[in-house]
């Protein structure tokens, strides 16, 4: 039998199998790998997941990630230092995670064997409206707190302005996101208010001082607090004691210790009392835990680092309860 005649049945079988296999495997839509570009009115997201609800959540996450990537490229224009940049990026992620994406529109839905592929869109105006409302609420709150503190002693005003200073990364994150959603948005009023508050904060810092005192159990934490105050430009050498200028931060610590098979367990309770003009202003308590195989000393060093990290993360004045 000629070779060609012998190959015909084989080729026919292969084509038949190929056709059968192809019918069981839905074609992957092009928009899965190449989503549509955002327009002036719509932002698109795609996802492939086991169920439609999961796909919707994943698509919303994709839209948030896309907005974050774009917003991140705008940050260098604001000339932030490393710490400000890091805090603004964290605030940006929190803002994007908190937005309401429930108004997503499913543009196309495609079954993918056991999965489902979705192409969705969200109206740019919907997200823009949410960000503008967030900006208004946060800015109004900061302004009201600063106005209410105008008649208070300098350290109280410093604390309120310091708290506003610590909230500015969240405010700036919303401003950058506003610019991302609307490149023509007027950002000048927001940025001017931030600058005015930062200038007021800088001015009052030079008229305030803090005495950090402690008992024997809290002595290891004094250096951490002093560095935190100095980092904010506040004198923490106890050099000023004017009744209406200086504030004192009293640190009291006690601990529980337990030596177990896996090491030395230490739990430290740090009580922080802030006094202004001779009167107790705030009292807060914080707990730190550590385990060390080498002893209680190294464990306590770990708790001091935890304190430092917590102040850096929360901000000095938030940590003190202002």
Secondary structure, DSSP 8 states (H G I E B T S, - for coil): --HHHHHHHHHHHHHHHHHHHHHHS----HHHHS-----SSEEEEEEEESSHHHHHHHHHHHHHHHHHHHHHHHGGGG---HHHHHHHHHHHHHHHHHS--TT-EEEEEEEETTEEEEEEEEEHHHHHHHHHHHHHHHHHHHHHHHHHTTTS-HHHHHHHHHHHHHHHHHHHHHHHHHHHH-TT---HHHHHHHHHHHHHHHHHHTT-EEEEEE-GGGHHHHHHHHHHHHHTT-B-SS----TTTEEEEEEEEEEEEEEETTEEEEEEEEEEEEEETTEEEEEEEEEEEEEESS-HHHHHHHHHHHHHHHHHHH-HHHHTT-
